[in-house]
């Protein structure tokens, strides 16, 4: 390690041979469980041990061989959730239970014992619709919904639980003899990694012996499973074979392989299963290394024993078996019973959004400050991000100096390309000492930031969890003095190699201090340890509370992000929403928005995740879509992939296609590693610059819709980027689609991911749906696949009939320049001629929307040829002078004779319009309808038709004008339109070119 203090660390230290990473067969606890399960040893419930306490039902489980009891606890949780915990009844010492991820203490509901067969226990919710049927011998749990078994636990008998043991050297000869009755040879013990596990030159010492756990789940009639990120794999989970399990183990994998089940940067042990009519979820709360095996048994017909002349046939239901195995901790899982995808999203959010914490905070000037108390903000789910974070981000490893930053910033203005944040990688620091500036390259960082501020842009810099060992580095000295570093087995600070050379690693589980960092991105926080076992920290390193790193490895990055977020809130004294990008993550990382009370005020923040060190190849563009879909449905809505690929030099066509795709994905950032060619958007020729500009400007035009989608993620836990099966859960064809997706419920996006493509096949779901091409306005009936021509300037995007999408009519240099710009509404009519949509609006940067109700939530509804803007939430109040300037109606089959608007102040106004018969579109421009007030727009299709349709609409919905309806004004407006034909309409042949 001493050599690392002097030698230069380079990207070669990260871009290691993939052979240093283990497959399942090289993981000892996997081999042990596989060997033990072949013996078919079973567990049984001791029914005479059943007790009911205040919030759970408890009973003992005993293995027929070991006779050592386990304690099982079953909880009913509000929102149709069941929880099962299994732990040692009398462990040698407490086993690790994952803290901080759950929303405080989940609210429980009483489970009612029901009469059942002898040898079983039945627990039901208060309605009696959901039941846990517990069979005693062998131990099995069936989750029953409306008398149908949905899920079975331990039906394959794969419950596995290794008990903690006395330190090996302290064991008596007799105890050692008892141990060898299970493992008969020293060679076998070493192979199974009971007390020591060797991997290359590393030896993992297990002070209390092996401690792994495992359990199987059988999902009845489910064949489509999703979730358990992060893997560079398909969205739908595949069947696994022996030695080929999905691995959940956070690792720094530079240029990871695609279509591979190895773990990469983050882990969310949460799986969803979907079939026609039902969605369920399993949340396995364990932060140690975890492996998941999946095996689907398809439905088959078989012949029963023949009785008489006729042989009866019966169809066996399909089942998918899921086998979870974790290296340590306890068995603690949640059964999310759905029944819809939206229900499962809400159930998971109920568990993981919002938490009460004490967080480490390290001030950005290197000083250590005392912690504050924080308590839960029960404000719903993941909170609103700052608006700027939804814009485009420009990053590179590394922009060389202040002049480079200034030139790149000016380049965006010169080429009329909006962007919101400039990012600096590790080279901006003094010798990789985080929270410092290289005085030669960045002599005046404050002036540089003021330049960006003057253009309403932000600066984001990197912060990694490793701290350079340097007695002259104040951050290192203060952290060491206060014991903020992870320790080794000898009690000394753990030392590993990363970008600064020899480093110590902050222990974010330590509640003694806290870290204050503003606009930073958290990288290398798996944690990455160059030249360590699998490029990460030894599992026997020690954290606060004397917990080994093996217990909490997958949650280390979660704590890093958490500490950063808390520091961001403190930095602004709670006035500004922070933004945190993290490479490593765990279940609950989406709670950035997590909510806390600081100084008696309520706050929360929003974090993002990206897919790490991808490569500039078409295959990585393609795999990014299922990777982001999987993140999205497991609670991490704010996700994206580095545009163009982090590693290598993308060909121009690939770069353009990636910008087009990224513009329709939640987190939108261009990034590249060192030693790649510069790739600012204007460096690829005038034509390609135009195409990239169009893609980025399209993103900015859609910001009102994006922001409204994040509001729905905030209040209803719905993902922003959605696989088709989420929106169309009863359409079988959608279940395995992963090359296109929905943004909210209104937009379908099909990125072009093949080179030199001239057409793409787009599946438009919903036999009763109609879809409109957002570029040509051509409409298509749903329930079919259509071949769409694609030039390099085309990305197929379709608006769903029945939706209203709010847009901005002008694009500024950044989001900050667009606050007062006008809105447009894109109204796409359904087959029934109606549409609905929403707009959420607040100041985009503060927390006033939470504790001062300073927001607007507007609802747009089109029915019976009337478009109405009304309040969707009367609690909100936010002053806005913005107006709706344009309205585009798609799918209007008849040319109107006139259009009038009616405001809440009683004013009626005829409107000039253009109608195109070829595309059935109506365009209204030069409007001035305040976005914050109620108003109506009546499209006049004919005297008799409109009076009838408007009257029926008015009777059903009432008038938005307290003084009455539009009917008294109809005749006068018709007269006005007759006297002023220039206000009436533009003919279809005149408008068709618009």
N, C-alpha and C positions, 0 to 999 in steps of 0.2 A: 504493500500500500504506500510505502514511503516514496517509491518511484513516481507514483501518480501526482505527487505534489509538484514535481518539476516538469514532467513530460506534457506535451501538448495533447489535449483531448480533442478528437475530431469526430465528424459524422461517422467515420468508420467504426467508432466504438459503439454506435447505436445500430448501424446496419450490419448486424451480425449474421452468421450462418444460422439458418432456421433449424438446423439439427440440434441447437442448444436447448430447444423447447421440447418438453416431454409430450409423448402421446399417452393414451390411457394405460397402456400396458407397462409403462415405466413409472406409474403412480402407485405407491404401495397400498394405500387404502382401497383403491379400486381392485387390486389383485386379492386383497384379504376378503373383501365382500364377495367377490365372485367365487372364491374358494369355499367360503363358509356357506353360501347359499346353495352350493351343490350338495350340501349335507341335509338340506330340508329340515332344519331344526325349527320348531314352531313355538309361538307364544300363545298364551291363553289369558283371559280376563278372570280375575277372582271376583265373582259377582257379590260375594258377601263383604267385599271391601268398598262397595259403592257408597259414596257420601255426597250430599248436596250442600255446598256452601253458598255464600251470598251471590256470587256471580258465575259459578261453574259447577259442573258435576265431576267428581274425581273417582278414580278406581285404580287398582293395581293390575299390572300386567307382568306375568312371569314366564321366563323362558324354560321350557321343559328340561333343558340340559343344565343350565347354570343355576337355576332356582333363585337368581338375584332379582328382586322386584324392581320394576319401573313404575313411576307414577304418571298416569295419564289424566289430563284435564280437558274437558270440552266446554266451550263457551258459545253462547249465542250472542251475536253482535248486531246492533241496529243496522238495518238495510239488507237483511237476508244474507248474512254472513255467518259461517261457523268457523271456530278456531279450535285446533287440537294441539296440545303441547304434550310431549313425552320427555321425561327427564329421569335421571336416577333418583330413587326415593331418598337415598342417603349417600350422596356423592362424597368422595374423599375431600373435595373442596368444591366450591361453587363452579359450575360450568358456565361458559360464556353465553349470555343471552343478549341479542343485538339491541342496543339502546338507540334512542334518538330518531329512529326511522319512523316509528308509528306516531300518529297524531295523539300525543299525550297518552291517556289510557282509553282505548276504544270503549264506547258506551255499550254495555252488555244488556241483553234481554233474558228473561227467565226461560229456561227450557223445562218443559213439563214432561215428567215420566209418564209413559203410556204402557198399558198392558201389552205384553208380547208373548212369544213362545218361551217355554222353559229353556234356559240357557242363553237368554238374550236380554238386552236392555234397549228400550226405545225412548228417545228424547225428541220432543216436538216443539216447534215454535208456538206462539200463542194462537195463531190462526189454524194450526194443524196442517198447513199445506207442505211444510218442510219438516223432514224427520231425519234423525240419525239413528239407524238401526245397528246396534252393536252386538255382534255375535261373540260369545265367550270363547268357544274352543272349536277350531283355532280362531284367534283374535282377528276380527274383520269389522269394518265399519262401512255401511251402505248409506249414502246420501240419497234420500227418497224425496221426490217432488211430485205431488199429486199422484201418489201411489206408483210412481215409476222410478226405478233405480237409475240415477243419473251418473253416479260416481261410486266406486268401491275402493276402499283403502285396505291394503294388505291382503287382497284377495289372492295374490300370488305368493304370499308368505315371505316377502322380502324385507320385513322389518329387521333392522340390524342396529345394535347399540353396543359400542365398546365402552366398558366401564373404566373410569380412572383408577390407576393403581399406585401403590406405594413406590416411591423412588427406587429404581432398580437396585442400587447399591445397598439399600436398607432392608431389602427383603430377606427373610429367613430362608434357610435351605428347604424347609417344608413348603413355603410359598412358591419357591422356584420350581419345586417338583410338581406342584399343582399347575403351575403355568405350562410346564413342558408336557402336561397331559393333553394340552391343546396343540402345542407346537413342539414336536418331538425332537427337533434337532436345532443346533445353533445356526446351521446353514439355512434352515427354513425360516427361523426368526429374522435373520438378516435379509432374506429375500422378501419377507413380508413387511419389513420396516417397522417392527414393533417398538423398539426403543431407540434405534438409530436408523436413519434412512440416508443412504449414500446416493449422490447424483453428481457424477464427474468428480471434481476435487472437493466438493462440498459434502459435509456431514450434518444432517439435521438431527439434533438431540431432542428426544421427547421425554421430558422430566417425569411425566406421569403415564408414560406408555401410550399406546394407540387410543384414540378417542373418537373414531369415525361413527357416523350414523347413516341410516338409509331407510327408505320406505317406498313402496310401490302404490300407484294409483291406476285404476282401470276406469276408463271413460267410455260409457256405454253408448254405442251408435255414433260416436264421434270419430271422424277420420281426418279432420282438418285442424291442425294445431299451429299456434303462432306464439311468438314471444321469445323469452329468455335471451335477450341480447347480452353481449355484443359479439356477433360473428359476421364474417363476410360471406354470408350464405343467403339462400332463397328465403323469401318471406314465410312461406309455409314450411314448417319443420318437417324434416325427412326422417324416415326410419333409420335407426342406427344398428350397427352390427357390433359384435364383441370387439372391444378395443377402439370403437369409433363413436364414443359418446360426445354430446355437446359439452364443452368445457367452459365453466364460469370461473375464470381466474384472470384478474386484471394484469395485463402484460404490455410492455412497450415493444411492439412488433413493427419494425420499420419496413414498409413495403409489404404488408401482410399478404398472404396468399388468399385468393378468392375461392369461393365454393369450398370452404374448409371449416370444420367445426371447432377448431382451436380457439381458445379464448383470446381476445385482444384487450382493448383499453378499459372497458367497463363491464359491469355485470348487473343485471336485474333478474333475480330468480322468480320470475312471474310469467306464467304460461296461460294462454287462453285457448279454449277449445270451442269450435263452432260447428253447428249442423243446422239443417233446416228447422227453424222453430225454436232454437235454443243456443245460448252462449253461456259458458261457465269459465271460471278462472281458478288457478291454484297459485297462491303466493307463498313461497317457501322462504321463511325469514331466517337466513343463515348467511354469515359474511365470510365463512372460510371457503377454501377451494371446494367447488361443487361440480359434479358430473351428472348429466341427465341422459338417460337412455330412453328411446321411444320405439315402440313396436306396435304396428297396427295389424289386427286380425280382421280381414275383410269379411263381410257377410257371406255365408255359404249355405247352400241347401244340402241337407243330408236325409237319408232314408231311415225312418224308425224301424225297429224290429217288426217284421211282418206278422200280423195276426189275421188269420183267415186269408182270403184271396187278394186283399188289397193291402199294399204297403203304403203307410202314411208318410208324407214328406213334410219336413219342417225347416224353416229358414232360421239359422243361427244369426243373432244380431252381431254386427261388427263391434269391435272394441279396440281402443287404443290404450296400451299400457305405457305408463310413464314411471320410470324408476329414478328417484332422486338419491344421490349419495354425496355426503359432505364430510370433510376431513375432521371436523370437530364441532363443538357447540351442542345444542339440543335439537330435538325435532320440534319445530314450531311452524305450523302452516295454517293458512286461511283458505277456506273453500268459499269462493264467490259464486253465488248460485244464479246470477243473472235475473231474468232469463234473456234479456236483449243485450246486444253489445254496449249500448249506452248505459244500461244498468250495471254491467260489469265495470265499465270505466268509472262510474260514480262510486261503486263499492270499493274499488282499489284506492280511489282518491280519498274516500272517507278514512281509510287506514293510514295513508302516507302523506297527505298534504297538511302541513302545519305541525309545529312541534315546539316544546319548551326546552330551552338549551342554555348551557353555559359554554361559551366558545373561547378558544385561544385567540388572542389578538396581538399582533406584533405591529407597532406603529411603522409607517412607511419611512420615517426618519431614523428607524433603528431603535427607538426607545421602547421599553416594555411598560405597559400600563396595566393597572388593576382591572379585573373583569367587572362587568356589571351584571345585574340579574336580569334575565329575560323570561317572559312567560308567553304562553300560547296566545296567538291572535286567531280566534275562531272566525275568520272572515270568509270561509268557503274553501276554495282550492288554490292551486297555483296562481300567483298574483300576476298583475299586468306588467309586461316588460316596458322599459322606457321606449318611446316611439323611435328614437334614433337607431335602436338596435335592430329594427326591422328593415332598415335601409341597407345599402351596399357597403361592405367593409373591404378596405384594400390593405393587404399584408404581404410581407416578404421577409424571408430570413436572408439578408437583413437589409433595410434601407441604411445606406452607409453613414450619413451624417445629417446635420440640420439642413444643409443645402439640398441634399437629395430629397428629403421630406418636402421642402419648399417647392422643388421642381415638380415632383409628382403631384402635389396638391394643385399647383398651377396648371398642370397638364389636363386634369379633369375639367377645370373651368374652360381652358382653351378649346377643348373638344366637346364641350357642352354635355358632359357626362356627370350625372349626380353621384355623390357618394357621401357617407356620413361619418366614417371613422378611419383614421390612419392607425396602423398597428406596427409596433416595433418588437422584434424578436430579441434574443439574448445578447446580441452584439451592442445594444445601446448601453449596456452596463459597464462598469469598471471591472474588467477581469471576471465577468460572470458573477459579480457580487450583486445580488438582487437588491432593489431599493436604492441603487446608486446610478449615476450617469457617467459615461465615459467623457472626461473633461475635454479631450481633444476633438472628439466627433460631435459632441453635444454640449458645447460650452455654455449655452444659454437656453436650457429646456423651457424655462418659463416664457421666454419670448416666442419660442416655437409654438407653445401651446396657445398663447394669445393670438397668434396668427390664425390658427385653426378655429379658435373661439370666434374670431371676427367673421368667419365664414359659417358660423353655426355648425361646426364639426367637432368631433371628439378625437382624443388620442387614447389608444389602448396599448399597454405594455405588458410584457410577460412576467410571470412570477412562478418559479418552481419551488418545490418543497425542500430541496437540498440546499444547505447553507455552507459556503466555502469555509473550510477550517483555516482561520487566519486570525491570530491574536490581535491584529490591528483593525479588524473588521468589526465595527460596533454591533452589528446585528448578531454576529456569531458570539461575541463576548457576552452580550446581555442574555441571549438565549441559553448559553452554557451556564452562566451564573445562576439562573433561575430554574434550571433543570428541565428545559423545554424540548430536549432531544430524546429520540428513541434510544434505548440502551441495548447493549449486548448481554450475553449470558453472565459475563463477569461484573455487570453493573456499570461498566464504562459507556460513554457515548458511542453509539453505533457509528461506524465509519464506512463509507462506500464511495465509489468513484462515479461522478457524473460530470456535466459540462465544466464546472469550475476546477475539476480535479478532485482531490480528497475532500469529502464533504460529510457533514452530519445532517440528520433528517429531523425536521420538526415533528414533534408528537402532538398532533392536533386533537388527540383525545384528552390531553391534560387541561383541566379547567382552571389553572392558576393564572393564566394571562390570555390576551387576545390579539388578533392580527388585524391591523388597519391598512387596507390597500385599496386604492381607487382605480377603476377602469383597468383591471388586469385580467389577463387570461391565465388560467392554471394549466400548466403543461407538466409532463413527466411525473404525474402524481399517481402512478399505479401502485407503488412508487417505482420509478426506473432507477436501477442501480447497475451501472456498467460493470461487467465482469463478475456480477453476482449470479446466483443460481437462476437461470432463465431471465437474466437481466433485471432481477428484482431483489427485494430484501430477503435475507434469511428468515425462515419461518420461526426460528427460536429467538429472534430479537424480542425485546421486552418493552411494552408500552405502559403508560400510566395505569395504576391499579394492578400491576404485575401480570397483565395479560400478555400472552405470547402473540407475536405477529400473525401466526397461523390462524388465530381466532377471528381476526378482523381485517385480514389482508384486503378483501374486496371493498371494504368501507373506508379505506385510508383516503382515497381521493374525494370521497363524499365529505369527509371531515375537513379536508383542505378547502374545498369549495365553500363549505359552511362557514369556516373561519374568515375567508375572504369576504363573503357576503356580509357578515356581521360588521367587519371593518369598514366596508363601503357605507353602510348605514350610519355608523358612528362618524365617519369623515364629514358627512354633510349635516351632522347633528339631526339626522332623521328627516331632512327636508327633501332629499332627492332619491329616486329609485336607483338602486345600483344595477349593474349588469355584470354577470360572471360567465365566462366561457370556460368549460372544463373538458379535459380529454378523458379523465377517469371519472366514473360515476357508479352509483348504486341505486337501489330502489329508494325513492324519496328525493332523489336529486332534483326532481322537478319542483320541489317546494321552494326553490329559489325563484319564485315565490314561496318561501316559508314566512310565516308572520310572527313578529315579536312586538312587545311593548318596550319602547325605549323612552326613558324620561317621561313616563305616563302617556306616551303617544303611540299610535298603532302604525306599524310599518310592515312591509314585506318586500321581497325582491325577486328577480327573475333570472335564471341562469340558462345557458345554452350548452349544447354538446355537439361536437363534430366527430366525423368518422376517422380522424387521425391521418396517419401517413399513407395516403393513397398514392397511386401512380398515374402518370399521364398516358393512360391507355384507354381505348374504347370500353374494354371489359370492366374497368373500374367506374366509368360513368354509368354503365348499365347496372352494376351491382349496388351502386349507391342508392338506387330507388328502393329495393327491398330492405336494405339496411335501415334507411330512414323510416320506412313504414313500420318496421318492427320496433324501433325506438318510439315512434309516435303512439302506438297502441299500448305501450307499457309505461305510459305516463310522461314521457319526455317529448313534449310537443315541439320545443324549440331546438331543432336539430338541423344539421346541414353537412355538406361535404366540401372540401377545398376545391374551388373552381379550377379546372384545368389539370388537377392532379398535383399533389405536393412534390412528388419525385419525378424528375425527367422533364422533357420539353415537349409539350403537346403540339401536334400538327394544328394548323390554323383552323381547319374544319372542326376538329375535336374541341378546340377552345371555344369556338362560336356555339357549338351545340351544348357545351357544358354551361356557358352563360345563360343560354335559353332555358335549360333545365333548372339551374340554380335560382333563376328569377322566380320560379314557381315552387320553391322549397323554403321552409321557414327561416333558416339561418343562411345568409347569402354573403360569402366571403371568398375573395380570390387570395390564394396563398401559394408560395413556392419555396423550395429549399435553396440553400446556398449552392453555388456552382451551376445553377440553371440559368438559361437565358432570361433576360428581363422580359416581362410579359404584361406590362401595363396595356390597357385596352386599345391604345392608339398606335401600337407598334407593329401592326399586322396589315398595313395598307388601308387606304381610304374606305374601300368597300366593306372590309371586315370590321373596321372601326364603327362604321354606320350600323352594322348588324348587332354588334355588342352594345352600342349606345341604345338601340331600339329595345334590346332585351332588358337593360337596366332601367330605362325610362318606363317600360311597361310595368316593371316591379313598383316603381314609385307611383305610377298612376293608380295601381290597385291597393295602395297603402290603407285607405279607409276600410276596404274589405278585409285585408290582413289583420288590422287592429281589432276589428269586430270579431274575427275568428278567435283571436287570443282572449277577448272578453268572454267568449263562450267556454274556452278552456278554463278561464278563471272561475266562472260561476257554475258551470255544468260539467266540467271535467272531460269535455269532448275533445278529441285530438284535432289539431289543425289540419294535418296531412293525413288522409284516411285511405286505407285500402278499400276497394270497391265493395267487399263483403260487409263492411261496416254500414254503408249507406243502403246496400241492397242485400240484407241478411237472408232473404228467402229466395235468392236467385243463385242456383248452384253454380252457374258458369262463372260467377265472380269469385268463387272461393280460392282459386289458385292464380288469379291475375296479379302480376307484380311488375308489369312494364308500364302501367298507367295507374292513376290514383285520383282521388277527389281532394280538392281544397275546400274544406267545409262541405256543405251539402249542395253548393251551386256550381262549382267549376270542376270539370274533368280534364286532366292534363295527361298527355301522352308524349313524353320527351322522345326525340329522335336519338337513338343510341347506336346506330350502325353507320359506318362510313359510306359516303356516296349514295345515300338513300334517296330515292325519288318518290317512293310511296311508303306509307305505313298502314298496317291493319289496326284499326281502332275498334275496340268493343264498346258499344254504347248500351249500357244495361237498361232494364226496365221496359217491358213490353207496352206499358201504358205511359211511357215517358216520351218527351220530345226534346231534342238537343239542337243547339244553335252553334254553328262555327263562329267563334269570337272574332275572326278576321273577315270572313266573307258574308256572315249572317245567314248562310245556307242552313236549312233545318233538316233534321233526320229523325225518323222514328226510332225508338229504342228497341232493345231486345235483339240486336243484330251486330255483325261486324262489318264495318265499312272501310273501303280502301281510300285513303286520303293522300292526295299528291303533296309532296313536301319539297320545296326548293330550300336553299340554305337560309332563306329569311323566314322560314315557316316552322313553328312548333304547334302541333295540333292542340288546341284548347277549346273546349265546348262549354257553353253555359246551359244548365239544366232548365228546361221549361218549368215555369212555376216559381222562379226565383227573381229577386231584385238584387243587383250587385252595385254598391256605391263605389264611385271612383273619384279621383281628382282630375279636373279638366286641364290643369297646367302642372308642369313639373319644375321644381326649383333646383338649386344647387345641392340642397340637402333637405331632410325632413323639416329642419328648422325654418326654411324659407317657404314652406307650404302651409303653414298654420292657417293663414287667412285666405288661401286660394279656394276657388269655387269647386262645388261638387257636381258630378253628373250621376245619373241613375240609369243603369242598363236593365230594362224590364223585359224578361223573357217569359212569354205567355205559355201556360200549360195547355194541354189538349182541351181543357175546360175554359180557357181564356182568362185564367187568373194567375196571380203571382204574389209572393210575399218576400220580404227581405228586411234587414235591420242595419242600423248604423250605431256604433258606439263611439263616443267622443269624450275626451277629457283633455287636461293640459299636456299629457304625454310625458311628464317627467316627475311629478310630485306624488305624494300620497293623499292629496286632498280628496281624491275619488273615494277613498276608504272612510276617513273620519269626518269629512265635511260634506259628503254626498255631492261633490262637485264633478258631475258628469252628465252627459246626455245619452239617453238610449232611445232611439227613434225606431218606429216601425213603419214600413212601407207596404201597402196592400193595394193590389190592383184587382178589381172585380167589377163586373158589369160596366166596363169601359170607364171606370173611375179609379184614379190613382190617389190614394190618401196617405198623407204623412201625419202620424200621430205619435204620442208618447208611449213607449213600451215600459217605462218605469217612472211613475210620478214622483218617486223619491229624489230623483236626480235633478240637479239644477246647475247649469254651466252656461255662462254668457257666451254666445257665439254670433258674430256678424256674418258668418259664411252663408252663402246662398247656393241653392241648386240652380245651376246655370243651364244644364242640358238634361234632357230626358230622351232616351232611345227605347222605343218599344219594338220588340222582335216578335214576329208571329201574328201581327195584326192583319187579318185576311181581307179587310175591307177598308177602302180609303175613306177617311173622315170628311165630313163637310166643314167642321170647325172644331176648335179646341178652346176651352176656357179654363181659367184658374180661379179659385175662390179661396181667399185668405181668411184667417180667423178674425180679422178686423172688419169683415163684411164686404171687402172689395172684390169685384169680379173683373177679370181682365181677359180679353181675347188674345190668342197666342198664334203667331205665325208658325207654320210647320211645313215639313217636306215629307212626302210619302213616296216610297218606292214599291211599286207593285211587284217587281221582279223578285225582290227579297222579302216582301211583306213587312217592311220596317217603316216606322213613324219616327221622325226626328223633330224634337222641339229644342230650339236654341234661343239664346239671349233672354233666358228667364231670369228672374230675381226673386226666388222663393226662399225665404229664410229657413235654414235647416232646423232651427230650434223651435219653430212655431208650427202649429197645425195648419194644414192647407189641403186643398183638393184640386185635382185636374180632371176635367170631364172631356172625354173624347167623343165628339158628336158624330154618330154614325147615321143618324136619320131621326126625324121628329118622333115617330111612333116607337121605334126601337129604343131610343135613349130614354124617353120618358118612362117607358115600362121597366127597362133594366135599372135605371137609376132609382126609380121609386122602390123596386124590390130590394135593391142594395141598401137604400136609406132605411127602409122598414127593418131590415135585418141588422144593420150595424149602427143606425143612428147617424146624426150629422156631427161633424167636428166643429161646426159653428154653433155656439150656444143660441144665436139669434134665429136659427132655422136652417133649412136645407138650401140647396142650389136651385130647386125647382122654380121659385119665383123669378130667378134671374135668367132662366133659359130663354124665354121669348125675347127679352131685351138684348141678350148677347147674339141671338140669331139675327135680330134686326141689325145689330152693329156689324155683324159679319157680312150682311147683304149690302149695307151701305159702303163698307170698306173691304172690297174683295181682296185687296192686297194682304189683308190679315188672315184670310181664310186658309189658303193652302197653296203649295207649289205642286204642279202636276207631276205625275210619276216619272215621265220621261225626263223632266228637268232635274228631279231629285236622284235619279238612279245612279248618277255619277258621284254622289257624295258619299 
